[in-house]
Amino acid sequence: MSPQSPHTWANRENWNTTSRAYQKSHRGELEDDVLWGPSMPPERELKILGSDVAGKDVLEIACGGGQSAVHLAERGARVTGVDFSSAQLAHARAFAKSKKVRVRFIKSNVENLSMLPDASFDIAFSAYALGFVEDIRRTFAEIRRVLRPGGLFAFSWASPMFAITRDGTLELKRSYFDRGPIVFKDQNGTEVDFHRT
């Protein structure tokens, strides 16, 4: 869908609204390493991105507050982070500055990476963010375009079981195979997830 779709708009506004509180409450766990999701071992144990990223061009898709991008820059990678939330990117830039590393941060919907040249990255990754992306096929096509031949693409997302039982009752609220958007509203705003199997 268009970068201006209602779901994309809702997710961007939710992150712009909740970024400060999110960063404050997750600061310690996010700043230590690349985290692939809740209750997951960190990158230093999994080595999904390889044991040595020094000198590699790395793209973080939906980089949020930039912690993973900064961590990889500290390990010697040349990192670019893309995110659609100006509040998250403000945190990312401040965090990179505080760590005295260079990371290029770009504000854009990750469905459109046209500002990046073809075959310009050795590694592209997204840690726990692609479930918020509406047009996943377009996003994957863009990632493929910017990856060099033989490049690595890695991503993580929650099990759809979290979404279909999210209210804590463990009672099924929708079919596991329902591919429609999953809209969550709370006091902080609206979040839209996209279930894929």
BELGI-V869156 format. One record per pair of residues at least 4 apart in sequence whose ideal C-beta (glycine too) atoms are under 6 Angstrom apart, sorted by sequence separation. I is the first residue (numbers start at 0). J is the second residue. D is the distance in whole Angstrom. If there is no record, write none. Layout:
BEGIN
i:j:d
I:J:D
I:J:D
END
This chain:
BEGIN
i:j:d
0:4:4
13:17:6
14:18:6
17:21:5
25:29:5
35:39:4
40:44:4
46:50:5
48:52:6
65:69:5
72:76:6
115:119:6
125:129:5
146:150:4
157:161:5
173:177:5
2:7:6
40:45:5
71:76:4
82:87:5
95:100:5
164:169:5
184:189:5
62:68:5
72:78:5
82:88:5
132:138:5
34:41:6
71:78:5
95:102:5
183:190:5
59:67:6
163:171:6
32:41:4
33:42:4
59:68:5
163:172:6
182:191:5
32:42:5
68:78:5
142:152:6
163:173:5
32:43:5
180:191:5
181:192:5
68:80:4
92:104:6
163:175:6
91:104:5
180:193:6
57:71:5
65:80:6
88:104:5
62:80:3
88:106:6
52:71:5
57:76:4
63:82:6
123:142:5
162:181:5
62:82:5
55:76:5
56:77:5
57:78:5
58:79:5
59:80:4
61:82:6
52:74:5
53:75:3
80:102:6
64:87:5
123:146:6
52:76:4
63:87:5
78:102:5
79:103:4
80:104:5
81:105:5
110:134:5
69:94:6
83:108:5
120:145:5
129:154:5
64:90:4
65:91:3
69:95:5
81:107:5
119:145:5
120:146:6
121:147:6
130:156:4
64:91:5
73:100:6
110:137:5
117:144:6
129:156:6
72:100:4
81:109:6
110:138:5
127:155:5
65:94:5
69:98:5
109:138:6
112:141:4
118:147:5
121:150:5
122:151:5
123:152:5
124:153:5
125:154:4
126:155:6
65:95:6
72:102:5
115:145:5
162:192:6
69:100:6
162:194:6
112:145:6
33:67:4
68:102:5
159:194:5
30:66:5
29:66:4
33:70:6
32:70:6
22:64:5
61:109:5
60:109:5
67:126:6
58:120:4
130:192:5
56:120:5
61:125:5
56:121:5
57:122:5
58:123:4
60:125:4
55:121:4
55:122:6
61:128:3
18:86:4
22:90:5
15:84:5
18:87:5
14:84:4
15:86:4
11:83:5
11:84:6
14:87:6
48:122:6
35:126:5
36:127:4
33:126:6
2:108:4
47:153:5
36:155:5
35:155:4
10:131:5
7:133:6
6:133:5
4:133:6
0:133:5
0:134:5
17:187:5
16:188:5
6:180:6
13:188:4
13:189:6
13:190:5
9:189:4
10:191:5
9:191:5
6:191:4
END
